[in-house]
């Protein structure tokens, strides 16, 4: 293969691989997590989408030349189950902040509605 072809492919790797790694696979895995009975995978994928949103906001306001490649590498680390990066970041950095500042006590009306939803889905699904 000619070197310019390889350079062109390397230059556009983010555009070719990025959507598959950063969007298509996480959408698939998130759907599987919704359908699975375990809350462990839910945490991984909810955390991934929070971090992906923050990365997207960062990209909107920051123009760093190597950012697309850094985003792709970071996305690989967040996505692949072998690394479980999104859950790691949540446990290590975000959880203590969230627990400190977020009120987890739902109002009685909302708590009852969530219980009804849970009963409905357990009964019909």
N, C-alpha and C positions, 0 to 999 in steps of 0.2 A: 504494500500500500504506500502511496506517495506521502511524504511528510506533511504536506499542506492539508491533505485529507484528514490525517490524524490530528493535526492542530485544530482544524475546524471542528472535528468531532469532540475534542477535549474542550474547546471553547464553548460549545453548545451542550455539554453534558448535563448541565443544570436544567436546561429546557427540555431535554429528552428524558432524563431519569427523575428529576425533581417531582413532577406531578404524580408519578407512580408511587414514589416512596413517601412523599409528604401528604398526599391526598387519597389516592385510590386504595392503597393497602390500609391506611388508618380508617377509612370509611368502611371497608370490609370488616376489619377487626372490631370496630365499634359496634357494628350491627351484630356480630357474633357475641360480643360482650352483653349487649342488651338482651339477647335471647338466652344467655347462659344463666344458670341459677347462682353462680358464684359472684360475690361483690368485688373480688380481687381484681378481675380484669376490667370491671367498671371504673375502678379508681385509676388504673393505668390509662385508659382511653379518655376519660374525662379530663385528667391532668394533661394528657397530650394536647387536647383541643384548647385548653387554657393557655398552655405554653405556645402553641402554634399561633394563637391569636396575638399574644404578646410579641412574638417574633415578627408577625405581619405588621403590627403597629410600629415596631422599631424600624422596620424596613421603610415604612412610609415617611419617616422623618429623618432617617440617617442615610447618607450616601457614602458608603465605604466600598472601595473598588473590589475587594475580594469577598464581599458579603454573600453573594449568591452561592459560592463554593463553601463558605463557612456554614451557611444555613443548610446546605445539603448534607454535609458531614454531621452537623448537630442533629438534623432530622433523622438520619440513619440511627444515631445513638438513641434518640428518643423513641423511635418506632420499633426496632427489632427486639423481640422477646428475650433474646439472649442477654441484652443489656438492661432492658426494663428502665430506661433512662427517665421517662416521665414520672414513674412512681418514685424513683430515687430522688429526683429533684423535689417532688412534693414532700416526701418524708423528711428530707434533710433541711430544706430551706423554707418551704411554704407553710407546712402544717402548723408549726409553732406560731407563726404570724397570724394565720387564720383563726386558730383556737383562741388567741389572745384578743382579737378584735371583732370577731363575728359572734353574734348572739345566736346560739343554736336552739333556744327555747321558742318553738313555734307557738303562735296564738292558738287557743283551744279550738277555734273554728277550723283553722288550717290543719291542725293535728287530726281532728275527726274526719275531715275530707280525705286526708292521706290514708287513714285506716280504712275508710270505705273503698277507696281505689284499690288498696292492697287486697281486700276481701273480694272485690269484683274480679280482679285479674287472677287471683288464686282459684276462684270458682269457675270462671269461663275459659281460662287459658291452660 
